[in-house]
Amino acid sequence: MLDTMTVGAQGQPLRSVAARDQLEELAVDLASIFSEATPRRGKFFIPQRLRALGRYMQAARRHFEGAIETKTVVPQAAEWLLDNYYVIEQALRQIEENLPAQYYQRLPKTDGQARIWALALTLVRYSGNRLEASQLASFIQAHQKNCPLTTGELWAFPVMLRLASLELIADGLELIIPLKRDFQPAFCDLPEGNAQAFGLARSALALPAEESFVAAGILSLRLLATQNWKTFFDTTSPVEKILRQDPAQAYEGMDSVTRSSYHSAIEELAQNCPFSEIQIAHTLIELARETDRGKTNHVGYFLIDEGRQQLEARLSFRAPLALRVRRWLYRHAEPVYLGSIAALTLLLISIAFAYASIAGASTGAILIATVLSALPVSSLAVGLVNWLIVRILPPRVLPKLDFKAGVPAEYRTMIVIPALLRNESEVTALLGQLELHYLGNEDSNFGFALLTDFADASQKTLPEDERLVEAALAGINRLNARYGQKMRRPFYLFHRERKWNPRENCWMGWERKRGKLTEFNALLRDEKAGFVVQEGDLDFLRGARFV
């Protein structure tokens, strides 16, 4: 299936001639072996392995530095290691930070080893002289034709590739310097159940020369540091492909944090029900298609909103204890919060009371101590309860749409400033504020408007009213002349006249700020509104959806 190896004088392979299609064939073969992998607890070898690799890399570095100081001839691998040692340190740190024990235990395993670790090791060892960006996605996609990976595995893949690249560097160093490792090479450390796959690959595919191991590993680490892993995930995740069929057509336009929260919710469901992540994703699409248009037509409604209970019932989901406790706390938030503060305050006051009594204080002194301790003790109780809540109940992030590339026409938005026109200096300040909003959001689907009233008065009109409106109009026209284009005038003025308010016993804008916003929304819906001055491109308003 794969090309034969080219072997050097010492029996070590010199050069790999593996092609991309050959690696994809190997990935398909591995899928048949790893298809039965399931999430189970296994030995978390990462911390111990990182410490061993770190010690060995430091020893190799000191060896080469000593050789250079004594003017001993060193191999080219020494230059690679010394010049790029920061890359190795960075990789060690990233692996430690990005793969905690709890996360590793959720990964599917076979014979005690994580499946994704075996795949990463295969790709690094048998991909030729170094990893290539095109290999990463094609290898994983080929494997998933017969053996889909979980969301957790795909996110762990970059970490495992870094670790496998470090292993490759260590293998090369051991072949060229007289420093023996105190740990087995990663290839030998694979479980017996995987030997068939790796034996096939090892016997059929060439490896780089020993000195090239170091360069290949470092080049791979540098490649991994520059990859856009979000794009990789979107390309390779089968769950992502299914969710993009969202009937509401909203999922694909959401930001990466929101989409990641949806994937996390699916992971949580898969861990506690008899269905896989892919089956859950298909169920989500079916539920969304069964409902009417609106928010219930969106997959997120069933994942993180009111439809979650309906989804869980269909999946026979059994909520773990921690989730049941969190939900109970959310349902009883107010009594739990206030009750916890009260109970903790009473406990701390009781401690102060008991201390004063034990110290032999008089009854009056005990009462004074108890009363004086109430305020600081209650503040301490509030702080402790807030600290506990933040750690027990993580914040829930609201779903967001991704508008980095601009706001689509269907989400056209008006940015408005409700205000009073009191004097000309205030008009100038309002126009300046509106201009700053525009400069921070120069999107073609944003409009910027002043919603204004006159200040309260004892009569309907005042002598200066007309002058203030003219100043505001002139300012809006200047801004449109400065920033507008032939088909776009982004600035607006909507002004109302005073109305008699018998309750306030004065002439004023109806309902002030709330009234301006209410009437502006009525205007957007083509309903009657009380704006006597409407300056700007009113055709733009017809497509506005948000204020």
C-alpha positions as CSV (number, residue, x, y, z in Angstrom):
1,M,0.0,0.0,0.0
2,L,2.8,2.4,0.9
3,D,6.2,3.0,-0.6
4,T,9.2,1.1,0.9
5,M,11.7,2.7,3.2
6,T,15.2,4.0,2.3
7,V,17.6,2.8,5.0
8,G,21.0,4.3,5.9
9,A,24.3,2.6,6.8
10,Q,23.4,2.1,10.4
11,G,20.0,0.6,9.6
12,Q,18.2,3.8,10.3
13,P,15.7,5.1,7.7
14,L,16.9,8.2,5.9
15,R,13.9,9.6,4.1
16,S,10.2,9.3,3.9
17,V,8.4,9.1,0.5
18,A,4.9,9.1,2.0
19,A,2.3,10.9,-0.1
20,R,-0.9,12.5,1.1
21,D,-3.1,9.7,-0.4
22,Q,-1.0,7.1,1.3
23,L,-1.5,8.8,4.7
24,E,-5.2,8.9,4.0
25,E,-5.2,5.1,3.3
26,L,-3.4,4.6,6.6
27,A,-6.1,6.8,8.4
28,V,-8.8,4.6,6.9
29,D,-7.0,1.4,8.1
30,L,-6.7,2.9,11.6
31,A,-10.4,3.7,11.7
32,S,-11.3,0.0,11.5
33,I,-9.1,-0.7,14.5
34,F,-10.1,2.3,16.7
35,S,-13.8,2.2,15.9
36,E,-14.7,0.5,19.2
37,A,-12.9,3.2,21.3
38,T,-15.1,4.5,24.1
39,P,-14.7,7.2,26.8
40,R,-13.2,5.6,29.9
41,R,-10.9,6.5,32.7
42,G,-7.2,5.8,32.0
43,K,-3.8,6.7,33.2
44,F,-3.3,10.4,32.7
45,F,0.3,10.2,31.4
46,I,0.6,13.8,30.1
47,P,2.1,15.5,33.2
48,Q,4.7,12.8,33.8
49,R,5.6,12.7,30.1
50,L,6.0,16.4,29.9
51,R,8.4,16.5,32.9
52,A,10.4,13.7,31.4
53,L,10.6,15.4,28.0
54,G,11.4,18.7,29.5
55,R,14.3,17.2,31.5
56,Y,15.6,15.4,28.5
57,M,15.5,18.5,26.3
58,Q,17.3,20.6,28.9
59,A,20.0,17.9,29.2
60,A,20.4,17.9,25.4
61,R,20.6,21.7,25.4
62,R,23.3,21.7,28.1
63,H,25.2,19.0,26.2
64,F,25.3,21.0,23.0
65,E,26.2,24.2,24.8
66,G,29.1,22.5,26.6
67,A,30.3,21.0,23.3
68,I,30.3,24.5,21.7
69,E,32.2,26.0,24.6
70,T,34.9,23.3,24.2
71,K,34.9,23.9,20.4
72,T,33.8,20.3,19.8
73,V,32.2,19.7,16.4
74,V,28.4,19.4,16.9
75,P,25.8,18.1,14.4
76,Q,23.5,20.4,12.6
77,A,20.7,19.3,14.9
78,A,22.4,21.2,17.7
79,E,21.8,24.5,15.9
80,W,18.2,23.6,15.4
81,L,17.7,22.8,19.0
82,L,19.5,25.8,20.4
83,D,18.0,28.3,18.0
84,N,14.5,27.0,18.5
85,Y,14.5,26.0,22.1
86,Y,11.9,28.7,22.9
87,V,9.6,26.8,20.5
88,I,10.0,23.6,22.6
89,E,9.3,25.5,25.8
90,Q,6.2,27.1,24.4
91,A,4.9,23.7,23.2
92,L,5.5,22.2,26.7
93,R,3.6,25.0,28.3
94,Q,0.7,24.9,25.8
95,I,0.3,21.1,26.3
96,E,0.2,21.5,30.1
97,E,-2.3,24.4,30.0
98,N,-4.7,23.0,27.3
99,L,-5.1,19.4,28.3
100,P,-6.3,19.0,32.0
101,A,-6.8,15.6,33.5
102,Q,-10.6,15.9,33.5
103,Y,-10.7,16.7,29.8
104,Y,-8.3,13.8,29.0
105,Q,-10.5,11.3,30.9
106,R,-13.5,12.1,28.6
107,L,-11.6,11.2,25.5
108,P,-12.4,7.8,23.8
109,K,-9.7,5.2,24.5
110,T,-8.6,1.8,23.4
111,D,-6.4,-0.4,25.6
112,G,-6.0,2.6,28.0
113,Q,-4.6,5.0,25.4
114,A,-6.5,7.9,24.0
115,R,-7.5,7.3,20.3
116,I,-6.6,10.8,19.3
117,W,-3.1,10.4,20.8
118,A,-2.5,7.3,18.6
119,L,-3.7,9.2,15.5
120,A,-1.5,12.2,16.3
121,L,1.5,10.0,16.8
122,T,0.9,8.2,13.6
123,L,0.6,11.4,11.6
124,V,3.8,12.9,13.0
125,R,5.9,9.8,12.7
126,Y,4.8,8.8,9.2
127,S,4.1,12.1,7.4
128,G,7.5,12.5,5.8
129,N,10.1,15.1,6.9
130,R,7.5,17.3,8.7
131,L,3.9,18.1,9.0
132,E,2.1,20.0,6.3
133,A,-1.0,22.1,6.8
134,S,-2.9,20.2,4.1
135,Q,-2.2,16.8,5.8
136,L,-3.9,17.7,9.0
137,A,-7.5,18.0,7.8
138,S,-7.2,15.4,5.1
139,F,-5.9,12.8,7.5
140,I,-8.7,13.4,10.0
141,Q,-11.4,13.5,7.4
142,A,-10.2,10.2,5.9
143,H,-10.3,8.6,9.3
144,Q,-13.8,9.9,10.0
145,K,-15.2,8.3,6.9
146,N,-15.6,5.1,8.9
147,C,-14.9,6.3,12.5
148,P,-16.1,9.7,13.5
149,L,-14.2,11.5,16.2
150,T,-15.8,13.4,19.1
151,T,-15.8,17.1,19.6
152,G,-13.3,16.7,22.5
153,E,-11.0,14.6,20.3
154,L,-10.9,17.2,17.5
155,W,-10.0,20.0,20.0
156,A,-7.4,17.8,21.6
157,F,-5.7,17.0,18.3
158,P,-3.5,20.1,18.2
159,V,-2.3,19.3,21.7
160,M,-1.5,15.7,20.8
161,L,0.3,16.8,17.7
162,R,2.6,19.0,19.7
163,L,3.3,16.2,22.1
164,A,4.0,13.8,19.3
165,S,6.4,16.4,17.7
166,L,8.3,16.6,21.0
167,E,8.5,12.8,21.0
168,L,10.0,12.9,17.5
169,I,12.6,15.5,18.6
170,A,13.5,13.3,21.6
171,D,13.9,10.2,19.3
172,G,16.3,12.1,17.1
173,L,18.4,13.5,20.0
174,E,18.8,10.0,21.5
175,L,20.3,8.8,18.2
176,I,22.9,11.5,17.9
177,I,24.0,12.3,21.5
178,P,25.2,10.0,24.3
179,L,22.3,10.8,26.6
180,K,19.9,8.0,27.4
181,R,16.3,8.7,28.2
182,D,14.7,7.5,31.5
183,F,11.4,6.8,29.7
184,Q,10.3,4.6,26.8
185,P,10.0,6.1,23.3
186,A,6.3,6.8,22.5
187,F,6.2,4.2,19.8
188,C,7.1,1.5,22.2
189,D,4.7,2.8,24.8
190,L,1.6,2.2,22.6
191,P,-0.9,-0.4,23.9
192,E,-0.9,-3.9,22.3
193,G,-4.3,-3.4,20.8
194,N,-2.8,-0.7,18.5
195,A,0.3,-2.7,17.4
196,Q,-1.4,-3.9,14.2
197,A,-2.0,-0.4,12.9
198,F,1.4,0.9,13.9
199,G,3.2,-2.2,12.8
200,L,1.7,-1.8,9.4
201,A,2.7,1.8,9.2
202,R,6.2,1.3,10.5
203,S,7.0,-1.5,8.2
204,A,5.6,0.2,5.1
205,L,6.6,3.8,5.4
206,A,10.0,5.4,5.7
207,L,11.1,7.8,8.4
208,P,13.5,10.7,8.2
209,A,17.2,10.4,9.0
210,E,18.1,10.7,12.7
211,E,19.3,14.3,12.5
212,S,16.3,15.2,10.5
213,F,14.1,14.1,13.4
214,V,15.0,17.2,15.3
215,A,14.5,19.6,12.5
216,A,11.2,17.9,11.5
217,G,9.8,18.1,15.0
218,I,10.7,21.7,15.4
219,L,9.3,22.7,12.0
220,S,6.1,20.8,12.9
221,L,5.8,22.7,16.2
222,R,6.2,26.0,14.4
223,L,3.6,25.0,11.9
224,L,1.2,24.0,14.6
225,A,1.7,27.4,16.3
226,T,0.5,29.2,13.2
227,Q,-2.6,27.1,12.3
228,N,-6.1,28.5,12.6
229,W,-7.6,25.7,14.7
230,K,-11.1,27.1,14.6
231,T,-11.1,26.7,10.8
232,F,-9.7,23.2,11.2
233,F,-12.5,22.3,13.6
234,D,-15.2,23.7,11.4
235,T,-13.8,21.8,8.4
236,T,-13.4,18.4,10.2
237,S,-16.2,18.3,12.8
238,P,-19.2,16.1,11.6
239,V,-21.4,17.7,14.3
240,E,-20.6,21.2,12.9
241,K,-21.7,20.1,9.5
242,I,-25.0,18.9,10.8
243,L,-25.7,22.0,12.9
244,R,-25.1,24.2,9.9
245,Q,-28.4,22.7,8.6
246,D,-30.2,24.7,11.2
247,P,-33.7,25.4,9.8
248,A,-33.6,29.0,11.2
249,Q,-30.3,29.5,9.2
250,A,-28.9,31.3,12.3
251,Y,-26.3,28.9,13.5
252,E,-23.8,29.5,10.7
253,G,-23.8,33.2,11.4
254,M,-23.1,32.9,15.1
255,D,-19.7,33.8,16.6
256,S,-17.2,31.1,17.6
257,V,-17.9,31.4,21.3
258,T,-21.6,30.7,20.8
259,R,-21.0,27.8,18.5
260,S,-18.5,26.3,20.9
261,S,-21.1,26.5,23.7
262,Y,-23.5,24.6,21.5
263,H,-20.9,21.9,21.0
264,S,-20.2,21.8,24.7
265,A,-23.9,21.3,25.4
266,I,-23.9,18.4,22.9
267,E,-20.9,16.8,24.6
268,E,-22.6,17.0,27.9
269,L,-25.7,15.3,26.5
270,A,-23.7,12.5,24.8
271,Q,-21.9,11.7,28.1
272,N,-25.2,11.0,29.9
273,C,-27.4,9.4,27.2
274,P,-27.2,6.4,24.9
275,F,-26.7,8.4,21.8
276,S,-23.6,9.7,20.1
277,E,-22.9,13.4,19.4
278,I,-23.8,12.9,15.7
279,Q,-27.1,11.3,16.6
280,I,-27.9,14.1,19.0
281,A,-27.1,16.7,16.3
282,H,-29.5,15.0,13.9
283,T,-32.2,14.9,16.6
284,L,-31.7,18.6,17.1
285,I,-32.3,19.3,13.4
286,E,-35.4,17.1,13.4
287,L,-36.9,18.9,16.5
288,A,-36.2,22.3,15.0
289,R,-37.9,21.3,11.7
290,E,-41.0,20.0,13.6
291,T,-41.7,23.4,15.1
292,D,-43.1,26.7,13.7
293,R,-40.8,29.5,12.5
294,G,-39.4,31.7,15.3
295,K,-37.0,31.0,18.0
296,T,-38.2,27.4,18.3
297,N,-37.0,26.8,14.8
298,H,-33.4,27.3,15.9
299,V,-31.3,24.4,17.3
300,G,-30.1,26.6,20.1
301,Y,-33.7,26.7,21.5
302,F,-33.4,23.0,22.3
303,L,-29.7,23.1,23.5
304,I,-29.6,26.1,25.8
305,D,-33.1,27.4,26.1
306,E,-36.6,26.4,27.0
307,G,-36.7,23.5,24.6
308,R,-33.8,21.7,26.4
309,Q,-36.3,19.6,28.5
310,Q,-38.0,18.4,25.3
311,L,-34.6,17.4,23.8
312,E,-33.5,15.6,27.0
313,A,-36.8,13.6,27.1
314,R,-36.3,12.4,23.5
315,L,-32.7,11.4,24.2
316,S,-33.5,9.6,27.5
317,F,-30.9,12.0,29.1
318,R,-30.1,11.4,32.8
319,A,-28.7,14.6,34.3
320,P,-25.7,14.0,36.5
321,L,-25.9,15.1,40.2
322,A,-23.8,18.3,39.7
323,L,-26.2,19.4,36.9
324,R,-29.3,18.7,39.0
325,V,-27.9,20.7,41.9
326,R,-27.1,23.7,39.6
327,R,-30.6,23.6,38.1
328,W,-32.2,23.5,41.6
329,L,-30.1,26.5,42.6
330,Y,-31.2,28.4,39.5
331,R,-34.9,27.6,40.2
332,H,-34.5,28.8,43.8
333,A,-32.0,31.6,43.2
334,E,-33.5,34.3,45.4
335,P,-34.2,32.3,48.6
336,V,-30.9,30.5,48.3
337,Y,-29.0,33.7,47.9
338,L,-30.7,35.7,50.6
339,G,-31.0,32.7,52.9
340,S,-27.2,31.9,52.6
341,I,-26.3,35.5,53.4
342,A,-28.7,35.6,56.4
343,A,-27.5,32.2,57.7
344,L,-23.8,33.1,57.4
345,T,-24.4,36.5,59.0
346,L,-26.1,34.8,62.0
347,L,-23.3,32.3,62.3
348,L,-20.6,35.0,62.3
349,I,-22.6,37.1,64.8
350,S,-23.0,34.0,67.0
351,I,-19.2,33.5,66.9
352,A,-18.7,37.2,68.1
353,F,-21.3,36.7,70.8
354,A,-19.7,33.4,72.0
355,Y,-16.2,35.0,72.0
356,A,-17.5,38.0,74.1
357,S,-19.2,35.6,76.6
358,I,-16.1,33.4,77.0
359,A,-14.0,36.5,77.5
360,G,-16.1,37.3,80.6
361,A,-17.7,40.5,79.2
362,S,-20.7,42.0,80.9
363,T,-24.2,41.6,79.4
364,G,-24.1,45.2,78.2
365,A,-20.7,44.7,76.6
366,I,-21.9,41.5,74.9
367,L,-24.9,43.2,73.4
368,I,-22.8,46.2,72.2
369,A,-20.3,43.8,70.6
370,T,-23.0,41.8,68.9
371,V,-24.7,45.0,67.5
372,L,-21.4,46.5,66.3
373,S,-20.3,43.3,64.6
374,A,-23.6,43.1,62.6
375,L,-22.6,45.5,59.8
376,P,-19.0,44.2,59.1
377,V,-20.1,40.6,59.5
378,S,-23.0,41.1,57.0
379,S,-20.6,42.6,54.5
380,L,-18.2,39.7,54.9
381,A,-21.1,37.2,54.5
382,V,-22.2,38.9,51.2
383,G,-18.6,38.7,49.9
384,L,-18.2,35.0,50.8
385,V,-21.6,34.1,49.3
386,N,-20.8,36.0,46.0
387,W,-17.4,34.2,45.9
388,L,-19.0,30.8,46.3
389,I,-21.7,31.5,43.7
390,V,-19.2,32.5,41.0
391,R,-17.4,29.2,41.5
392,I,-20.4,26.9,41.8
393,L,-22.5,28.5,39.0
394,P,-20.5,29.6,36.0
395,P,-21.8,32.6,34.1
396,R,-24.1,31.8,31.1
397,V,-23.0,33.5,28.0
398,L,-25.8,34.9,25.7
399,P,-25.7,33.6,22.1
400,K,-24.2,36.1,19.7
401,L,-24.1,36.6,15.9
402,D,-20.7,37.1,14.3
403,F,-20.6,40.5,12.5
404,K,-16.9,40.8,12.2
405,A,-17.2,41.0,8.4
406,G,-20.0,43.6,8.6
407,V,-23.7,43.7,9.5
408,P,-25.9,42.0,6.9
409,A,-28.8,43.9,5.4
410,E,-31.3,41.7,7.2
411,Y,-29.9,42.9,10.6
412,R,-30.0,46.6,9.7
413,T,-29.7,48.7,12.9
414,M,-30.4,52.2,14.0
415,I,-28.2,53.6,16.7
416,V,-30.1,56.4,18.5
417,I,-29.4,59.0,21.2
418,P,-32.6,60.2,23.0
419,A,-31.9,63.7,24.3
420,L,-33.3,67.2,25.2
421,L,-32.4,70.3,23.2
422,R,-31.7,72.8,26.0
423,N,-29.2,75.1,24.4
424,E,-26.9,75.3,21.3
425,S,-23.8,74.1,23.2
426,E,-25.7,70.9,24.1
427,V,-26.8,70.5,20.5
428,T,-23.1,70.7,19.5
429,A,-22.2,68.1,22.1
430,L,-24.9,65.7,20.9
431,L,-23.8,66.0,17.3
432,G,-20.2,65.3,18.4
433,Q,-21.3,62.2,20.3
434,L,-23.3,61.0,17.3
435,E,-20.2,61.5,15.0
436,L,-18.1,59.4,17.4
437,H,-20.6,56.6,17.3
438,Y,-20.4,56.6,13.5
439,L,-16.6,56.6,13.5
440,G,-16.6,53.6,15.7
441,N,-19.1,51.7,13.6
442,E,-18.8,52.7,9.9
443,D,-21.0,49.9,8.7
444,S,-23.3,50.5,5.7
445,N,-26.2,48.9,7.6
446,F,-26.0,51.2,10.6
447,G,-28.0,54.4,10.9
448,F,-27.3,57.1,13.5
449,A,-30.1,59.3,14.8
450,L,-30.8,62.0,17.4
451,L,-34.3,61.6,19.0
452,T,-35.0,64.9,20.6
453,D,-37.5,66.9,22.6
454,F,-37.4,70.4,23.9
455,A,-36.9,71.0,27.6
456,D,-40.0,71.2,29.8
457,A,-41.7,74.6,29.7
458,S,-44.7,76.5,31.0
459,Q,-45.9,77.0,27.4
460,K,-45.9,75.0,24.2
461,T,-43.3,77.0,22.4
462,L,-40.4,79.2,23.4
463,P,-38.6,81.9,21.4
464,E,-35.4,79.8,21.2
465,D,-37.0,76.6,20.1
466,E,-36.8,77.2,16.3
467,R,-33.1,78.2,16.6
468,L,-32.3,75.0,18.4
469,V,-34.0,72.8,15.8
470,E,-32.3,74.7,13.0
471,A,-28.9,74.1,14.7
472,A,-29.6,70.4,15.0
473,L,-30.7,70.2,11.4
474,A,-27.7,72.1,10.2
475,G,-25.4,69.7,12.2
476,I,-27.0,66.6,10.8
477,N,-26.7,67.9,7.2
478,R,-23.0,68.8,7.8
479,L,-22.4,65.2,9.0
480,N,-24.1,63.7,6.0
481,A,-22.1,66.0,3.7
482,R,-18.9,65.0,5.4
483,Y,-19.4,61.2,5.7
484,G,-22.3,60.4,3.3
485,Q,-22.1,59.0,-0.1
486,K,-24.4,59.1,-3.2
487,M,-26.6,56.2,-2.0
488,R,-26.1,56.6,1.8
489,R,-26.8,59.4,4.3
490,P,-26.2,57.8,7.7
491,F,-27.3,60.6,10.0
492,Y,-30.9,61.4,11.1
493,L,-32.8,63.9,13.3
494,F,-36.2,63.0,14.7
495,H,-37.8,65.8,16.8
496,R,-41.0,66.0,18.7
497,E,-43.0,69.1,20.0
498,R,-44.2,69.6,23.5
499,K,-47.5,68.3,24.8
500,W,-49.4,69.3,27.9
501,N,-49.0,67.0,30.8
502,P,-51.6,67.7,33.5
503,R,-49.8,65.4,36.0
504,E,-46.6,67.3,35.7
505,N,-48.4,70.6,35.1
506,C,-46.1,71.6,32.2
507,W,-45.5,71.3,28.5
508,M,-43.1,68.5,27.8
509,G,-42.2,65.6,25.4
510,W,-44.6,62.7,25.9
511,E,-43.1,60.1,28.2
512,R,-39.6,61.7,27.7
513,K,-37.0,59.1,26.8
514,R,-39.3,56.1,26.8
515,G,-41.8,58.0,24.7
516,K,-39.2,58.9,22.1
517,L,-38.1,55.3,21.8
518,T,-41.7,54.0,21.7
519,E,-42.6,56.4,18.9
520,F,-39.4,55.7,17.0
521,N,-40.2,52.0,17.0
522,A,-43.8,52.9,15.8
523,L,-42.2,54.9,12.9
524,L,-40.1,51.8,11.9
525,R,-43.3,49.8,11.8
526,D,-45.0,52.4,9.5
527,E,-47.3,53.4,12.3
528,K,-48.2,56.9,13.5
529,A,-45.4,58.7,15.3
530,G,-45.2,62.2,16.9
531,F,-42.0,63.4,15.2
532,V,-42.7,66.8,13.6
533,V,-39.2,66.9,12.2
534,Q,-37.8,63.9,10.3
535,E,-34.5,64.5,8.6
536,G,-32.5,61.8,6.8
537,D,-32.9,59.0,4.3
538,L,-36.3,57.6,5.4
539,D,-36.1,54.8,2.9
540,F,-33.3,53.3,4.9
541,L,-35.6,52.9,7.9
542,R,-37.9,50.4,6.2
543,G,-35.4,47.6,6.5
544,A,-34.3,48.4,10.1
545,R,-34.8,45.6,12.6
546,F,-33.0,46.7,15.7
547,V,-32.6,49.9,17.7
